[in-house]
Amino acid sequence: RHLGELHDAGLLTDDEFSDKKAELLAEL
């Protein structure tokens, strides 16, 4: 699933979302 969907669904906290987003961006 898309990271944003998990965040919107409340499955990720804002902190977790930020961490995951940073990881994904670092891989680019």
LUMLUMDREN-2810 file (N, C-alpha, C; in Angstrom, 1 decimal):
<atoms>
<atom><aa>R</aa><ch>A</ch><at>N</at><xx>0.8</xx><yy>-1.2</yy><zz>0.0</zz></atom>
<atom><aa>R</aa><ch>A</ch><at>CA</at><xx>0.0</xx><yy>0.0</yy><zz>0.0</zz></atom>
<atom><aa>R</aa><ch>A</ch><at>C</at><xx>0.9</xx><yy>1.2</yy><zz>0.0</zz></atom>
<atom><aa>H</aa><ch>A</ch><at>N</at><xx>0.3</xx><yy>2.3</yy><zz>-0.5</zz></atom>
<atom><aa>H</aa><ch>A</ch><at>CA</at><xx>1.0</xx><yy>3.6</yy><zz>-0.5</zz></atom>
<atom><aa>H</aa><ch>A</ch><at>C</at><xx>1.1</xx><yy>4.1</yy><zz>0.9</zz></atom>
<atom><aa>L</aa><ch>A</ch><at>N</at><xx>2.3</xx><yy>4.7</yy><zz>1.1</zz></atom>
<atom><aa>L</aa><ch>A</ch><at>CA</at><xx>2.6</xx><yy>5.2</yy><zz>2.5</zz></atom>
<atom><aa>L</aa><ch>A</ch><at>C</at><xx>1.6</xx><yy>6.2</yy><zz>2.9</zz></atom>
<atom><aa>G</aa><ch>A</ch><at>N</at><xx>1.2</xx><yy>7.1</yy><zz>2.0</zz></atom>
<atom><aa>G</aa><ch>A</ch><at>CA</at><xx>0.2</xx><yy>8.1</yy><zz>2.4</zz></atom>
<atom><aa>G</aa><ch>A</ch><at>C</at><xx>-1.1</xx><yy>7.5</yy><zz>2.9</zz></atom>
<atom><aa>E</aa><ch>A</ch><at>N</at><xx>-1.5</xx><yy>6.4</yy><zz>2.2</zz></atom>
<atom><aa>E</aa><ch>A</ch><at>CA</at><xx>-2.8</xx><yy>5.7</yy><zz>2.6</zz></atom>
<atom><aa>E</aa><ch>A</ch><at>C</at><xx>-2.7</xx><yy>5.1</yy><zz>4.0</zz></atom>
<atom><aa>L</aa><ch>A</ch><at>N</at><xx>-1.5</xx><yy>4.6</yy><zz>4.3</zz></atom>
<atom><aa>L</aa><ch>A</ch><at>CA</at><xx>-1.3</xx><yy>4.0</yy><zz>5.7</zz></atom>
<atom><aa>L</aa><ch>A</ch><at>C</at><xx>-1.4</xx><yy>5.1</yy><zz>6.7</zz></atom>
<atom><aa>H</aa><ch>A</ch><at>N</at><xx>-0.8</xx><yy>6.3</yy><zz>6.4</zz></atom>
<atom><aa>H</aa><ch>A</ch><at>CA</at><xx>-0.8</xx><yy>7.4</yy><zz>7.3</zz></atom>
<atom><aa>H</aa><ch>A</ch><at>C</at><xx>-2.2</xx><yy>7.9</yy><zz>7.5</zz></atom>
<atom><aa>D</aa><ch>A</ch><at>N</at><xx>-2.9</xx><yy>8.1</yy><zz>6.4</zz></atom>
<atom><aa>D</aa><ch>A</ch><at>CA</at><xx>-4.3</xx><yy>8.6</yy><zz>6.4</zz></atom>
<atom><aa>D</aa><ch>A</ch><at>C</at><xx>-5.2</xx><yy>7.6</yy><zz>7.2</zz></atom>
<atom><aa>A</aa><ch>A</ch><at>N</at><xx>-4.9</xx><yy>6.3</yy><zz>7.1</zz></atom>
<atom><aa>A</aa><ch>A</ch><at>CA</at><xx>-5.7</xx><yy>5.3</yy><zz>7.8</zz></atom>
<atom><aa>A</aa><ch>A</ch><at>C</at><xx>-5.4</xx><yy>5.3</yy><zz>9.3</zz></atom>
<atom><aa>G</aa><ch>A</ch><at>N</at><xx>-4.4</xx><yy>6.0</yy><zz>9.7</zz></atom>
<atom><aa>G</aa><ch>A</ch><at>CA</at><xx>-4.0</xx><yy>6.0</yy><zz>11.1</zz></atom>
<atom><aa>G</aa><ch>A</ch><at>C</at><xx>-3.1</xx><yy>4.9</yy><zz>11.5</zz></atom>
<atom><aa>L</aa><ch>A</ch><at>N</at><xx>-2.6</xx><yy>4.2</yy><zz>10.5</zz></atom>
<atom><aa>L</aa><ch>A</ch><at>CA</at><xx>-1.7</xx><yy>3.0</yy><zz>10.8</zz></atom>
<atom><aa>L</aa><ch>A</ch><at>C</at><xx>-0.3</xx><yy>3.5</yy><zz>11.0</zz></atom>
<atom><aa>L</aa><ch>A</ch><at>N</at><xx>0.0</xx><yy>4.7</yy><zz>10.6</zz></atom>
<atom><aa>L</aa><ch>A</ch><at>CA</at><xx>1.3</xx><yy>5.3</yy><zz>10.9</zz></atom>
<atom><aa>L</aa><ch>A</ch><at>C</at><xx>1.1</xx><yy>6.6</yy><zz>11.7</zz></atom>
<atom><aa>T</aa><ch>A</ch><at>N</at><xx>2.0</xx><yy>6.8</yy><zz>12.7</zz></atom>
<atom><aa>T</aa><ch>A</ch><at>CA</at><xx>1.9</xx><yy>8.1</yy><zz>13.4</zz></atom>
<atom><aa>T</aa><ch>A</ch><at>C</at><xx>2.7</xx><yy>9.1</yy><zz>12.5</zz></atom>
<atom><aa>D</aa><ch>A</ch><at>N</at><xx>2.5</xx><yy>10.3</yy><zz>12.8</zz></atom>
<atom><aa>D</aa><ch>A</ch><at>CA</at><xx>3.2</xx><yy>11.4</yy><zz>12.1</zz></atom>
<atom><aa>D</aa><ch>A</ch><at>C</at><xx>4.7</xx><yy>11.1</yy><zz>12.1</zz></atom>
<atom><aa>D</aa><ch>A</ch><at>N</at><xx>5.2</xx><yy>10.7</yy><zz>13.3</zz></atom>
<atom><aa>D</aa><ch>A</ch><at>CA</at><xx>6.7</xx><yy>10.5</yy><zz>13.4</zz></atom>
<atom><aa>D</aa><ch>A</ch><at>C</at><xx>7.1</xx><yy>9.3</yy><zz>12.5</zz></atom>
<atom><aa>E</aa><ch>A</ch><at>N</at><xx>6.4</xx><yy>8.3</yy><zz>12.5</zz></atom>
<atom><aa>E</aa><ch>A</ch><at>CA</at><xx>6.7</xx><yy>7.1</yy><zz>11.7</zz></atom>
<atom><aa>E</aa><ch>A</ch><at>C</at><xx>6.6</xx><yy>7.4</yy><zz>10.2</zz></atom>
<atom><aa>F</aa><ch>A</ch><at>N</at><xx>5.6</xx><yy>8.2</yy><zz>9.9</zz></atom>
<atom><aa>F</aa><ch>A</ch><at>CA</at><xx>5.4</xx><yy>8.6</yy><zz>8.5</zz></atom>
<atom><aa>F</aa><ch>A</ch><at>C</at><xx>6.6</xx><yy>9.5</yy><zz>8.0</zz></atom>
<atom><aa>S</aa><ch>A</ch><at>N</at><xx>7.0</xx><yy>10.4</yy><zz>8.9</zz></atom>
<atom><aa>S</aa><ch>A</ch><at>CA</at><xx>8.2</xx><yy>11.2</yy><zz>8.5</zz></atom>
<atom><aa>S</aa><ch>A</ch><at>C</at><xx>9.4</xx><yy>10.4</yy><zz>8.4</zz></atom>
<atom><aa>D</aa><ch>A</ch><at>N</at><xx>9.6</xx><yy>9.4</yy><zz>9.3</zz></atom>
<atom><aa>D</aa><ch>A</ch><at>CA</at><xx>10.8</xx><yy>8.6</yy><zz>9.2</zz></atom>
<atom><aa>D</aa><ch>A</ch><at>C</at><xx>10.8</xx><yy>7.7</yy><zz>7.9</zz></atom>
<atom><aa>K</aa><ch>A</ch><at>N</at><xx>9.7</xx><yy>7.2</yy><zz>7.6</zz></atom>
<atom><aa>K</aa><ch>A</ch><at>CA</at><xx>9.5</xx><yy>6.3</yy><zz>6.4</zz></atom>
<atom><aa>K</aa><ch>A</ch><at>C</at><xx>9.7</xx><yy>7.1</yy><zz>5.1</zz></atom>
<atom><aa>K</aa><ch>A</ch><at>N</at><xx>9.2</xx><yy>8.3</yy><zz>5.1</zz></atom>
<atom><aa>K</aa><ch>A</ch><at>CA</at><xx>9.3</xx><yy>9.2</yy><zz>4.0</zz></atom>
<atom><aa>K</aa><ch>A</ch><at>C</at><xx>10.7</xx><yy>9.6</yy><zz>3.8</zz></atom>
<atom><aa>A</aa><ch>A</ch><at>N</at><xx>11.5</xx><yy>9.9</yy><zz>4.8</zz></atom>
<atom><aa>A</aa><ch>A</ch><at>CA</at><xx>12.9</xx><yy>10.2</yy><zz>4.8</zz></atom>
<atom><aa>A</aa><ch>A</ch><at>C</at><xx>13.7</xx><yy>9.1</yy><zz>4.2</zz></atom>
<atom><aa>E</aa><ch>A</ch><at>N</at><xx>13.3</xx><yy>7.8</yy><zz>4.6</zz></atom>
<atom><aa>E</aa><ch>A</ch><at>CA</at><xx>14.0</xx><yy>6.6</yy><zz>4.2</zz></atom>
<atom><aa>E</aa><ch>A</ch><at>C</at><xx>13.8</xx><yy>6.5</yy><zz>2.7</zz></atom>
<atom><aa>L</aa><ch>A</ch><at>N</at><xx>12.6</xx><yy>6.7</yy><zz>2.2</zz></atom>
<atom><aa>L</aa><ch>A</ch><at>CA</at><xx>12.3</xx><yy>6.5</yy><zz>0.8</zz></atom>
<atom><aa>L</aa><ch>A</ch><at>C</at><xx>13.0</xx><yy>7.5</yy><zz>0.0</zz></atom>
<atom><aa>L</aa><ch>A</ch><at>N</at><xx>13.0</xx><yy>8.8</yy><zz>0.5</zz></atom>
<atom><aa>L</aa><ch>A</ch><at>CA</at><xx>13.7</xx><yy>9.8</yy><zz>-0.3</zz></atom>
<atom><aa>L</aa><ch>A</ch><at>C</at><xx>15.2</xx><yy>9.6</yy><zz>-0.3</zz></atom>
<atom><aa>A</aa><ch>A</ch><at>N</at><xx>15.7</xx><yy>9.0</yy><zz>0.7</zz></atom>
<atom><aa>A</aa><ch>A</ch><at>CA</at><xx>17.2</xx><yy>8.8</yy><zz>0.8</zz></atom>
<atom><aa>A</aa><ch>A</ch><at>C</at><xx>17.6</xx><yy>7.7</yy><zz>-0.3</zz></atom>
<atom><aa>E</aa><ch>A</ch><at>N</at><xx>16.6</xx><yy>6.8</yy><zz>-0.6</zz></atom>
<atom><aa>E</aa><ch>A</ch><at>CA</at><xx>16.9</xx><yy>5.8</yy><zz>-1.6</zz></atom>
<atom><aa>E</aa><ch>A</ch><at>C</at><xx>16.9</xx><yy>6.3</yy><zz>-3.0</zz></atom>
<atom><aa>L</aa><ch>A</ch><at>N</at><xx>16.3</xx><yy>7.4</yy><zz>-3.2</zz></atom>
<atom><aa>L</aa><ch>A</ch><at>CA</at><xx>16.2</xx><yy>7.9</yy><zz>-4.6</zz></atom>
<atom><aa>L</aa><ch>A</ch><at>C</at><xx>17.6</xx><yy>8.4</yy><zz>-5.1</zz></atom>
</atoms>
